[in-house]
């Protein structure tokens, strides 16, 4: 079974938050959702246990959006994939 089939869907509050962040910016909801998922994976592989997983993943989304902190470099594939749609 693939990882995409095993993972849980994003909660409604996370979806609403990502949609709100995407609205009025140059970023797409799907793009931010991919970054959020990647942030969850990063937390599970080596994240700080002093921070909840949701906060860790949302921090990655914020870093991706601002271009500070290195998330956009780490998620360059996602950025280039959606760059074509802008």
N, C-alpha and C positions, 0 to 999 in steps of 0.2 A: 504494500500500500504506500502511495506517495505521501510525502510530507504535507502537501497541500490538502489532501483528503483527510488527514488525521488532525489537523489544527482546528481549533475552535474559531467560530466567526467572531469578528470584532463586536464588542458590546455597542449598544445603541448610543451610549454617552461618548464613547471614543469616536464613533462614526460622526456624531453631531459636532464634536470638537474639531475633527479633521476637515469636515465640510465647511465649518465656520472659518478655519484658517485658510482654506483654499479660496473661499469667496472673496473676490476683489483683489486677488493677487495673481501672479503669473504661474502659480502652481496649480496642478490638478489634484482632485481628491484621490484618484487612483495612485498617483505618484506619491502622495503623502502617506497613503495606506501602505504602500510597499516599503517606504522608509520606516514606518512604525513597526511593521513586521520584522524588518531587519534589526531594528533596535531591540525587539523582544528576543531575537536570537542571540544578539550580542550580550544581552543581560544574562541569558541562560548559560552562555559559554564562559563568560569571564566577568560578569557584572559585579558591582559592589552590592553586598548584601545589606548595606545600610540604607538603600534606596529601593522603593517598590518598583516592580518591573514596568508598570504603566508609566511611572514618572521617568524612568530611564529611557523608555521608548519615545515618550513625548519630548524629552530633552533632545533626543537625536533628531526628531522632526524639526524642532525649533532651530537647532544648529544647522540643519540642512537648508532651512529657509533663509537664515541670515547669512550663510556662507562662512560663519565663524566656527571654530572648534574642530574642523576637519571632517564633519559628516558628509559634506558635499563631495569631498575628495574620495572618501570611502565609498560613497554611493554614486560614483561617476557613471556607472552603467545605467542606473535608473535616470539620472539627470540627462544623459545623452539620448536615451530612448524617448523621453518626453520633450526634449528640445526640438525635435522634428515637428511636434504638434503645435508649438507656440507660434 
